[in-house]
């Protein structure tokens, strides 16, 4: 199935399976991901389809999400599958099962849109960032959004990650090992600023 055809099918499915607010968020992520793809020579139809799909399983029962995720092939080595992030690999599994999607980077963009991972490709970066800074997220200022969108992809990813990690630190929430590994990868060009945290760290 071509990305444009997949996006059309997913847009119909959003209406059926997601709340109006979640569907609106998914469309906003899709639009921003497609825009970022267009700016950086990536097929925007792939970004649009991945954006529509990223939260497709978010409102399913957690047990159903976990069953889907277990069949996805995208479980992290750390098995960091908190209830709020397992919907990513679950959605990747659904794309493979229901639509025959075999685009590995598109599937990874959906699977890892919450926690990220080291070595992310551009499509993965664009979906991850679009999810965090799409215009419907009112806690994100327009100034910060504009600054992020002005950066090259990996610098944008680092800026978005630092903002997200600060939010999690403020809320006392756990940060996935993959997120910490990605953060340290991005900061490797400045070792003195490397995050001094192990893979089970909690930001408080």
Secondary structure per residue as TSV (DSSP state, phi and psi in degrees):
chain	resnum	aa	ss	phi	psi
A	1	X	-	360.0	126.7
A	2	X	-	-69.0	152.3
A	3	X	H	-55.3	-40.4
A	4	X	H	-65.0	-40.4
A	5	X	H	-66.8	-40.8
A	6	X	H	-61.2	-43.9
A	7	X	H	-61.5	-40.0
A	8	X	H	-62.0	-43.8
A	9	X	H	-66.2	-40.1
A	10	X	H	-67.9	-37.6
A	11	X	H	-61.6	-38.4
A	12	X	H	-66.3	-40.6
A	13	X	H	-67.0	-33.9
A	14	X	H	-56.7	-42.0
A	15	X	H	-61.9	-37.5
A	16	X	H	-78.9	-33.5
A	17	X	H	-116.9	-8.8
A	18	X	S	-121.8	154.5
A	19	X	-	-64.4	157.8
A	20	X	H	-57.1	-38.5
A	21	X	H	-68.7	-39.8
A	22	X	H	-69.1	-39.0
A	23	X	H	-63.8	-40.6
A	24	X	H	-63.5	-42.4
A	25	X	H	-59.9	-45.0
A	26	X	H	-61.9	-40.5
A	27	X	H	-67.5	-37.3
A	28	X	H	-66.5	-41.0
A	29	X	H	-62.2	-44.0
A	30	X	H	-59.3	-44.6
A	31	X	H	-64.4	-44.1
A	32	X	H	-70.0	-40.1
A	33	X	H	-61.3	-41.8
A	34	X	H	-64.3	-39.8
A	35	X	H	-61.9	-45.0
A	36	X	H	-64.1	-40.1
A	37	X	H	-59.6	-44.6
A	38	X	H	-60.6	-36.6
A	39	X	H	-69.7	-24.6
A	40	X	T	-125.0	30.1
A	41	X	T	61.1	37.1
A	42	X	S	-115.0	142.7
A	43	X	-	-56.3	113.6
A	44	X	H	-64.5	-25.0
A	45	X	H	-64.6	-33.5
A	46	X	H	-67.4	-42.2
A	47	X	H	-63.8	-40.0
A	48	X	H	-64.9	-45.3
A	49	X	H	-64.0	-43.6
A	50	X	H	-63.7	-39.4
A	51	X	H	-63.4	-42.1
A	52	X	H	-63.0	-34.5
A	53	X	H	-84.6	-18.5
A	54	X	T	-60.5	-34.6
A	55	X	T	-109.3	19.3
A	56	X	T	-60.5	-29.2
A	57	X	T	-100.8	4.3
A	58	X	T	-63.1	-29.4
A	59	X	T	-101.3	7.9
A	60	X	S	-76.1	157.9
A	61	X	-	-55.9	142.3
A	62	X	H	-58.0	-37.5
A	63	X	H	-61.4	-38.2
A	64	X	H	-67.3	-41.9
A	65	X	H	-58.4	-43.5
A	66	X	H	-66.1	-38.8
A	67	X	H	-63.6	-43.5
A	68	X	H	-63.9	-46.3
A	69	X	H	-58.9	-37.5
A	70	X	H	-64.1	-22.4
A	71	X	T	-97.6	2.6
A	72	X	T	-82.3	-28.2
A	73	X	S	79.8	5.6
A	74	X	-	-114.6	18.1
A	75	X	-	-68.0	137.2
A	76	X	-	-74.3	155.1
A	77	X	T	-56.3	-31.6
A	78	X	T	-82.5	-8.3
A	79	X	-	53.7	40.8
A	80	X	-	-77.0	90.9
A	81	X	-	-124.4	54.8
A	82	X	-	-59.7	153.2
A	83	X	T	-52.8	-33.9
A	84	X	T	-80.2	-9.4
A	85	X	T	-118.6	-10.9
A	86	X	H	-67.8	-17.2
A	87	X	H	-65.1	-22.0
A	88	X	H	-65.8	-60.1
A	89	X	H	-60.7	-30.2
A	90	X	H	-62.5	-43.5
A	91	X	H	-65.9	-36.8
A	92	X	H	-61.2	-41.9
A	93	X	H	-62.6	-40.5
A	94	X	H	-63.9	-39.8
A	95	X	H	-61.3	-40.7
A	96	X	H	-69.1	-44.3
A	97	X	H	-70.8	-46.3
A	98	X	H	-93.0	-22.6
A	99	X	H	-126.0	-0.3
A	100	X	-	65.3	27.4
A	101	X	-	-67.3	130.6
A	102	X	-	-126.2	11.5
A	103	X	-	-79.4	102.2
A	104	X	H	-60.5	-39.9
A	105	X	H	-72.5	-36.8
A	106	X	H	-62.5	-44.2
A	107	X	H	-62.5	-41.9
A	108	X	H	-65.3	-37.4
A	109	X	H	-60.7	-38.6
A	110	X	H	-73.1	-45.4
A	111	X	H	-64.1	-38.4
A	112	X	T	-108.6	19.2
A	113	X	T	-66.9	-17.9
A	114	X	T	-90.7	-48.3
A	115	X	T	-101.4	-19.6
A	116	X	-	71.5	-177.4
A	117	X	-	-167.2	155.6
A	118	X	T	-60.3	147.0
A	119	X	T	75.6	25.9
A	120	X	-	-62.3	137.7
A	121	X	-	-80.2	173.4
A	122	X	H	-62.7	-42.0
A	123	X	H	-61.4	-41.1
A	124	X	H	-60.9	-43.7
A	125	X	H	-60.7	-44.1
A	126	X	H	-67.8	-39.5
A	127	X	H	-69.4	-42.5
A	128	X	H	-57.6	-50.4
A	129	X	H	-68.2	-41.9
A	130	X	H	-59.4	-38.5
A	131	X	H	-62.2	-36.2
A	132	X	H	-84.6	-25.9
A	133	X	H	-125.8	13.3
A	134	X	-	-59.2	151.5
A	135	X	T	-58.7	-21.4
A	136	X	T	-72.6	-13.2
A	137	X	-	-83.7	95.5
A	138	X	T	-72.1	-15.6
A	139	X	T	-75.2	-12.8
A	140	X	S	-92.9	121.8
A	141	X	-	-74.0	153.5
A	142	X	H	-64.5	-33.5
A	143	X	H	-63.4	-43.4
A	144	X	H	-66.9	-42.2
A	145	X	H	-59.5	-47.0
A	146	X	H	-62.1	-40.8
A	147	X	H	-62.2	-46.0
A	148	X	H	-60.2	-44.7
A	149	X	H	-69.4	-16.5
A	150	X	T	-84.3	-9.5
A	151	X	S	-91.1	158.7
A	152	X	-	-69.7	160.5
A	153	X	H	-53.3	-47.6
A	154	X	H	-73.3	-31.9
A	155	X	H	-67.5	-39.0
A	156	X	H	-61.7	-44.9
A	157	X	H	-59.1	-43.9
A	158	X	H	-63.1	-43.7
A	159	X	H	-62.5	-43.3
A	160	X	H	-66.0	-41.9
A	161	X	H	-62.1	-43.4
A	162	X	H	-62.5	-39.6
A	163	X	H	-65.2	-43.3
A	164	X	H	-64.9	-43.1
A	165	X	H	-66.2	-35.2
A	166	X	H	-63.5	-40.4
A	167	X	H	-62.6	-46.5
A	168	X	H	-64.2	-38.1
A	169	X	H	-62.1	-42.8
A	170	X	H	-63.5	-36.5
A	171	X	H	-86.9	-4.8
A	172	X	T	69.7	30.7
A	173	X	-	-96.7	152.0
A	174	X	B	-70.8	147.7
A	175	X	-	-113.8	132.6
A	176	X	-	-63.0	144.5
A	177	X	H	-54.8	-39.4
A	178	X	H	-61.9	-35.7
A	179	X	H	-64.9	-44.0
A	180	X	H	-64.3	-41.4
A	181	X	H	-63.4	-42.2
A	182	X	H	-64.4	-44.0
A	183	X	H	-58.2	-46.9
A	184	X	H	-66.0	-34.1
A	185	X	H	-61.5	-44.9
A	186	X	H	-68.6	-30.7
A	187	X	G	-90.7	4.0
A	188	X	G	-61.6	-23.5
A	189	X	G	-70.8	-14.3
A	190	X	G	-132.9	77.7
A	191	X	G	-55.5	-29.4
A	192	X	G	-67.5	-17.5
A	193	X	G	-101.5	8.3
A	194	X	-	-62.8	138.1
A	195	X	-	-64.4	120.3
A	196	X	-	-91.0	65.0
A	197	X	-	-132.1	143.4
A	198	X	-	-87.0	-179.6
A	199	X	T	-73.5	-7.0
A	200	X	T	-114.1	18.2
A	201	X	-	-66.0	150.6
A	202	X	B	-116.9	131.3
A	203	X	-	-89.5	131.9
A	204	X	-	-119.6	360.0
